[in-house]
Amino acid sequence: MALLTAVALAVPGITALSTAAHAADVDLARNGGFEAGLDGWTCTAGKAVSSPVHSGSWALQATPAGSDHAQCSQSVTVQPNSEYTLTGHVRGTYVYLGASGTGTTDVSTWTQSAPDWQQLRTTFRTGASTTRVTIYTHGWYGTGAYYADDVSLVGPGASTGRPPAAPTGLTAGTVTSSSVALSWTAASGATSYAVYRDGAKVRTVSGTSATVSGLSASTAYSFQVSALNDAGESAKSAAVTATTSTGTGGGSGDLPAHALVGYLHASFANGAGYTRLADVPDSWDVIDLAFGEPTSVTSGDIRFTRCPVTECPNVESDADFKAAIKAKQAAGKKVLISIGGQNGQVQLTTTAARDTFVTSVSKIIDTYGLDGLDIDFEGHSLSLNADDTDFKNPKTPVIVNLISALKTLKAKYGSTFVLSMAPETFFVQMGYQFYGTGQWGGQDPRCGAYLPVIHALRDDLTLLHVQDYNSGPIMGLDNQYHSMGGADFHIAMTDMLLTGFPVAGNAGNVFPPLRPDQIAIGMPASTNAGNGYVSAAEITKTLDCLTRRTNCGSYTTHGTWPALRGLMTWSVNWDRFAGWEFQRTFDAYFG
């Protein structure tokens, strides 16, 4: 009887404990229905869409591309030694739902095909010391977009405590033309800090200092920081204001705030006819002499041969050409030698070729008294070896030797040396999707091959003017393909350079943004000059969107850059042939 009584008393106790444990179960996933966009989620290639949805008004759409399988994830605070159930509704082909960092056995579940919404479900138990897990969803390579909605993680809620107090002592330290160093006093209980620039969160750091980069020269910014822990975010600190210094990096200090760049056919004639350097109007701030070419693809020996009289009857003499260069320079213009072009393949495969490149280019610069060098490597000049997968640490000889040669030339001529580059979109923005031969091989090894060169020389680079012409469709940061022929293409391609982007979809390997004063947008001067010509109205839309965030159309930029340097065109000759329309459009916009 006593035993039965004890059992009778024990059973209600067990029932009560089970009920209490069940009542404590909560949904720990933040914004699992994507009603607040991607808030709480980190996605390599995702966005919130209004159709199709499982419930509510929004769902996740993520599109695998290249080697990226479009994972979206979030870190969730949990209790140790506890059971959790992860569920989510998905649509698409090969869609996965899982959890990692559980402290026991990580779990995932998937569906091979879900033409309509299908619920995925899995469970796991946390380890004895596990306090955070990562939940995620992703697709698979080359299978198209997938959708997810109503993701939930149900189990015991963690004790969250209280958010920390706002940090104090925020101070601006070293200021450059493109960055501001910040430091502050630690807040008790904080596990990380959020840094705000002009009210917008720009980064999260674990320590009590951060350097905010990618800023415009001679511009005032307001900064604040907040403290974070598992319970939430503190109020923002008192604001501190800092003004960046005047931009002088890469020899650009004496360029006008907005510059017009053009290529002058100096070594050949074509349908545009020959234009004497002295006849180039004063609107042109940087004149690239096209082209210096190698004696052979791998020699590194660059020669600049002026157009012969038989091909260019109105060509000026060497003496008049040199006098015109000096006159342009006296008027504040920059005259550069451009190396490469469509027919000038340059592959610095050896250190001997590298050294010959430096010597021969120096001879051209010294002979004509030029201000610097433009790199217009096209075709097969640059490609990546199969084992060269990190743009920050290149291995391929043609890449490494080019970087070394350009650094040598920069060091030889000093801070006033102007260095510019004119890569095609395939070698730069295409790197957002593909880099070299790719994780599985088979990709074009030239994909993104300019990125390591640009990155290594970003502190020496005066101007980057990507050729936004003669290009196929390129995926922008909105994960949509953009094609030539309108402002949208130029806006999306330029936004990528000024915002930065993960290379080959790898969120842990981001190509950092360049300064706006380093960027000019490359466009053909006329319909004769190349594919991708846009009208004056479309050029104006492009500049309005990027410098004022107006007239943007369907693409939403990630910032506003009034310090954008300007425009580049192929070519001065073709613009003259077309009645100087491109030049007049630039002058009308910037004055």
URVENQUI-V627948 format. One record per helix or strand of 3 or more residues. SS is the DSSP state (~ for helix, > for strand). FROM is the first residue (numbers start at 0). TO is the last residue. Records with the same first field share a line. If there is no record, write none. Layout:
SS: FROM-TO, FROM-TO
This chain:
~: 1-23, 248-250, 276-278, 317-329, 350-367, 396-412, 424-426, 428-431, 450-455, 486-498, 515-517, 535-547, 571-576, 580-589
>: 24-26, 45-48, 58-62, 71-76, 82-99, 106-124, 131-137, 144-155, 167-174, 179-184, 191-196, 199-204, 208-211, 219-228, 239-242, 258-264, 285-293, 333-340, 371-376, 417-420, 500-502, 505-510, 518-523, 565-569
